[in-house]
Amino acid sequence: MTVRDRPGYFLRCHEARKLLRFVRGTLEAGRRIQITTMTRSTVYSPRHADLFRVAGTEVQVRQGARWVTLGSGRYEHAGRVHSTLSLSIRAVA
């Protein structure tokens, strides 16, 4: 079984691309984005639009020399999906 054969793979890809369109669209419109996790909150201005990308089913942001995955709020353990509700993305003035 490959990754693409897993149930919901293409839906997760679509949701990642939709989230990236929201982030880039907001930044290109001249607004800022605030991304908050349980331990960190970062505000990105329009000049940071190129720091975001989609890799498979994940949205990633560049931090220094590495790409960090923005958590989807879900993780799998022992075949069960759990929700962490640890990520918040919103447009700020």
C-alpha positions as CSV (number, residue, x, y, z in Angstrom):
1,M,0.0,0.0,0.0
2,T,1.5,3.3,-1.0
3,V,0.8,6.7,0.6
4,R,-1.6,7.6,-2.2
5,D,-3.7,4.5,-1.5
6,R,-4.6,5.6,2.0
7,P,-8.1,6.8,2.5
8,G,-8.5,10.6,2.3
9,Y,-5.1,11.3,0.7
10,F,-6.4,13.4,-2.1
11,L,-8.7,15.3,0.2
12,R,-5.8,16.2,2.5
13,C,-3.8,17.3,-0.6
14,H,-6.7,19.5,-1.6
15,E,-7.1,21.0,1.9
16,A,-3.4,21.8,2.0
17,R,-3.5,23.6,-1.3
18,K,-6.7,25.5,-0.1
19,L,-4.9,26.6,3.1
20,L,-1.8,27.7,1.0
21,R,-4.1,29.7,-1.3
22,F,-5.7,31.4,1.8
23,V,-2.2,32.2,3.3
24,R,-0.7,33.5,0.0
25,G,-3.9,35.4,-1.0
26,T,-4.0,37.2,2.3
27,L,-0.4,38.1,2.2
28,E,-0.5,39.2,-1.5
29,A,-3.5,41.4,-0.6
30,G,-1.2,43.3,1.8
31,R,-2.5,41.9,5.0
32,R,-0.6,39.9,7.7
33,I,-1.1,36.3,8.9
34,Q,-0.7,35.1,12.5
35,I,0.1,31.4,13.0
36,T,-0.2,30.2,16.5
37,T,0.7,26.8,18.0
38,M,0.7,25.7,21.6
39,T,4.2,27.1,22.1
40,R,4.8,29.8,19.6
41,S,3.0,32.6,17.7
42,T,4.4,34.2,14.6
43,V,3.1,37.1,12.5
44,Y,4.1,37.0,8.8
45,S,3.9,40.2,6.7
46,P,3.3,40.3,2.9
47,R,7.0,40.1,2.2
48,H,7.0,36.6,3.6
49,A,4.7,35.1,1.0
50,D,7.4,33.0,-0.6
51,L,8.2,31.2,2.7
52,F,5.2,28.9,2.3
53,R,4.8,25.8,0.2
54,V,2.8,22.5,-0.1
55,A,4.7,19.2,0.1
56,G,2.3,16.3,-0.4
57,T,-0.5,16.7,2.2
58,E,1.3,19.2,4.3
59,V,1.7,23.0,4.3
60,Q,5.3,24.0,5.2
61,V,6.9,27.3,6.2
62,R,10.6,28.0,5.9
63,Q,12.4,28.7,9.2
64,G,16.1,29.4,8.6
65,A,17.6,26.6,6.4
66,R,14.8,24.1,7.0
67,W,11.1,23.6,6.2
68,V,8.8,23.2,9.1
69,T,5.4,21.5,8.7
70,L,2.4,23.4,9.9
71,G,0.5,20.8,11.9
72,S,-2.9,19.8,10.6
73,G,-4.2,19.4,14.1
74,R,-4.5,15.6,13.5
75,Y,-2.1,12.8,14.0
76,E,-2.4,9.0,13.7
77,H,-1.4,6.5,16.3
78,A,-2.1,2.8,16.2
79,G,-4.5,3.3,13.2
80,R,-6.7,5.8,15.0
81,V,-6.8,9.6,14.2
82,H,-6.5,12.0,17.1
83,S,-7.1,15.7,17.2
84,T,-4.6,18.1,18.9
85,L,-6.3,21.4,18.0
86,S,-2.9,23.0,18.3
87,L,-2.8,25.2,15.2
88,S,-4.6,28.5,14.6
89,I,-4.1,30.6,11.4
90,R,-5.8,33.9,11.1
91,A,-5.5,37.2,9.2
92,V,-4.6,40.2,11.3
93,A,-4.9,43.9,10.5
